[in-house]
Amino acid sequence: MKLIACIVVRLHSKRLPMKAFRELSVGNNSITTLDLLIQRAKSVDSFDKIVLCTSENPQDHPLKAVAAKHDINFYAGSERDVSERLAETARIYGCDAIARLTGDNPLVSFERIKLMLGLLNSGYDYIRYDKVPVGFSPEIFTLAALESVRKSMNLEESEYMMLYLYNPVENNCLLMRVNEGDYSHFSVTVDTEEDLNRVQSVINDLGDRTMSNSGYEKVLLDVMSTHGQAESNYINLSSEVKYPENRIITFKDYLIDMENRRGLSDKLIVNAKH
């Protein structure tokens, strides 16, 4: 199976304007959240192609220069239909598996991409991590699974495609457990100024491991559980989560939904590397 990494990003954001270009400090260097994600993705040899996927809206045109700077591919497609961008890039580059990355998640783990691809090749449709912080889990799926869910969902709401792909009633889903504890109420995603500060704090404790894949997962989870990060990374259970059809649910109800899906999915326990 050929695997394409699709970095989905746009520059329009109400809660944290131009968040892809907001800067973080990694050691003595200043780097944007998007540059950090791209540099970390380029260290993964399991990706056949890396494509920055954005929209045709003129406000997103500056992203083409970012792709050129990093010598990765670029695709501008539908503004509302995120799934079109993923499906089309996979077709263009002849890939039958997709790793969806988002500009919101610069600290996503790449440590087990090769293992995940092998498992996808064994017959699974969709694979993600289990009980890890929001923004930490990679997710990979087949192009065939994406094309199938595109037939059943409102394509203008395909930003919620995870809820359609991670559907063990319809798809063969696998959850990988890489840790002993439950970190699903923590977050390392960037959507607000508070999130940005939180991620910077995590990076400060990660140090040089921020740019490394070897042993990355254990170090990050140790940081969140033992280095004074747990309380600051805790997501309020009453906070809002957007769902399809303009529904708003609480984060508590979101966790319940994820637990229901978890109960119907296959599981694989792997040990976090030291």
N, C-alpha and C positions, 0 to 999 in steps of 0.2 A: 504493500500500500504506500502511495506517495502522500505525504502530509504537508499541507500548506498552513502556515501561521498567518491568520488574518487579524491585523491590529485595527480594531474598529474605533474610530475617534472622529469627533466633530468639535468645532470650536465654539459652538453655541451652548452656553450653560447659564441658567438663571441663578443657581445657588452659589456657584463659584466661577465667575466669568473667565474665559480663556484658561481653564484649569490645566489643559495639556501643556501650556507654556509657563505655568507657575514653577518656581525654582525650589529645588531641594539641595541641601549640602550633603555630599558624600565624601567624607574625609575633608581634604582641603579644597575640593572642587565643587563648583555650583553647576547643577544640571537640571533641566526641566523634567517634569514627571514623564513626559512622552519620550524624551531622549533616554531616560533611565530604563524605561520598559524596552525600547528598541535595542539598546546596547546589551541588555541582559538576554533578550531573545536571540541576538546574533551569536551568542556563545553556545547555542544548542545545535548540535550537528544532526539532529533527527528531522529538522525542518528542511524540506526540499526547496521551499520558497518562503519568503517573508514578504507580505504585502500590506502596505498601509491603506486601509479601506475607508474612504470618506464619501461625502456627498458631492453632487454637482453644484450645490449652492456656492455662489461666489465667495461667501465669507469663509469657506473651507479651503480656498485655493492656496493659502500659505502653507498648507500641509504638504503640497507637492515638493516644495523646497526642502522640507524635513526629510522626506523619503530620499531625495537626491543626495542630501548631505550624508546620509547613512548608507547609500548605495543599496537600497532595497527597492522593491517594486511598489507601484502606486496604482490605485484604482479609485475613480470617482463614479459613483452610481446613484441609485435612488436615495433621495433625502429621507423619506419616511420608511422605506422597506429595507431594513438592515439585512434581512435574509437574502435579498437579491444581491447585495454586495458580496456576501460570502459565497453563495452558489456560483455567481458569475466568475469570480476570481479562481475558484476551484476548477471550473470548466476551462478557463483560459489557459491555466498552467498545467492542465492534465492531472490534477490531484483528486483522489477519491476519499481523502480524509481531511478534516478541518480542525485546527486548533483555534478556538475563538479567544482572542485577547482583547482587552479594552483599555483605552487610555486612562480609565479610572483606577486601574489596578497595577501600579508599577512594581509591586512586590509579589506578584503571582509567582508560584513555584514552577521551575522548569526541571526540577531534579529527576523526575521519573517519566519524562515524555517518551523515551524509548520503550520503557515497559508498557506504558499506556497504549502506544501504537501497536505493540505486539498483541496485547489483549484485544484491541479493536479488530485486529486482523483475524482473531480467533472466532469472531462471530458476534461481538457486541455492537450495538448501535451508538451508544452514548456512555462516556466514562467521565467521572469527576471524583474529587476527594470527599470523604465523609467526616463531618464534625470538625471542620477547620474554620478559621476566621473568614468572614466575608471578604472577598477580594484576594484570597490566598490560593484557592483551588484552580488549577488548570481545568479546562473541559475540552474534550475532543470527541468528535462524532463523525459518522460517515456522511458523504455527500448524499447518498441514497436516503438516509434518515432525514436530512434537511429538506430534500425535495419532497419527501412524503408529508412532512408537517406543514410545508408551505401550501399544500392543497387544502388543509383543514383550518388554518388560522387566518385571521384578518391580517393581511400583509402590511397594512399601515400600523399594526401594533406588533410588528415582529421584533421590536426591542425586547419583548418578553419571550423570545423563542426558547430560552432555557426551560420555561414552564411547559412547553410543548415537547421539547426533546427529552427532558428528564421526566418522562411519563412512562413508568414501567408497565402500565396497562397496554400501551401501544408499542413501546420500544423495549429492546433488550438492554437494560441499563445495569451498569456495574459501578459500585461505590468502592473506592480504595481507602482503607483506614491506615493512616501513616503516623498516628499518635494515639496514646492511651487515654488522654483526657478529652473533654468536650469543649472545644473552642468556638462553637458555632454562634455564640452570642458576642464574640469579639469582631473587630473590623480593622482591616488595613486597606480599605478602599478610600478613594479621594473624591468627595462630592461637595464638601463644604470647607470653609477655612479651618474649622475645628479638626476635620479629617486630615487636612494637610499638615497641621501641627502634630497630630498624632503619628502620622507616618514618618515625619521628620524625627520624632522621638525614638521610634523603633529603629530607624536607620542609624541614629547615633549609637545605639547599643549593638547593632549588627556589625558596625565597623567595616572591615575589609570583606566580610562575608556577604555584604550587600551585592557585590558583583560576581559572586561565586555560586555555582550550582552544587558543588560537592559539600554535603553536610548542611546545606542551607536550611532545610526544613526543621531539623532539630534545633538549630541555633535560634531561628526566628520564634519557634514555639516556646523555647526556654526563655527567651527575652520577654515574651508576653506573659508568661506565668510566674517568673521568679525575679525579674528585674524591675519590679514596681510598675509594670505596664498594664496589669490586669484591669484595674479599676478604670483607668483612663481609656481603655479600649472597649469597655463594656457598652453594648448597644441597649438603649432604653427599650424595654419590652412594649411600651405604649407608643413608640415612634411609628410613623406611617410608612407603609410599603405599597407601592403602586402595582396594580395587577391589571390584566386585560379588561376591556370593556369599561374603562374609567373607574374601576373599583379601587377602593383604598382599604387596606386591612392593617392591623397592628403587626409589629414585628413578632409578637407572641404568637399570633395566628399564622404568620408565615412559618415560624419554626414548627408549628403543629402540622402544617401542610407538608413541609419537608420531611417530617418524621413519618407521615403516612406514606409518602413516596419511598422513603427509605425501607419501610417494612416490606415493600413489594419488589425491591431491587436485589440483585446479587451483591455479595460483599466479598472483598479480599483484604486481608490484614497483611500489611507489610511493615517492617520495622524501620523507624526513622534512623537514618545514618548518623554516626557520630563524626 
